[in-house]
Amino acid sequence: MGDVGASPAEQMAVVLTENSADKLLPFATLVSGAVAMGMRVDVFASYWGLLAFRKSSGSEPAVVSPGHGEEGSRLEAALRAKKAPSWRAILQMAKSIGELHIYACSQSMDVLGLAPGDLEPIVDGVTGVATFVDRTRSANVTYFI
């Protein structure tokens, strides 16, 4: 078996359009795993995914998507009981160990009436889709969440 770490040229691109706990936690886990393996990860937060990075949403616990009924409530309770790290804490850890870049979609910012100052500092900047596509053109792996 070869080295499990990624070569410096390996890159993951993620388009995030969700902001519920059942999407954000797996997203953060996937991203942090890739960073831990040495991959550069670029995230494009758009619409609902962008709303997850608003400063005002930081103190609110993420909730499970509607439609999961009692299972969703059980998941929320289990996460609280286990004192599981938040998706944002997982991303902060990933940023501290490797290359994770989070970009806000400029069109979503405009449509939602957000300014760069409305976003958590974990967001590296605002960019358009063409710039993001160019930045991730050679990504080995691409996800849409």
Buried (B, 14 or more C-beta within 10 A) or exposed (E): EEEEEBEEEBBBBBBBBBBBBBBBBEBBBBBBBBBBBBBBBBBBBBBBBBBBBBEEBEEEEBBBEEEBEEEBEEBBEEBEEEEEBBBBEBBBBBBEEBBBBBBBBBBBBEEBEBEEEBBBEBBBEBBEBEBBEEBBEEBBBEBEB
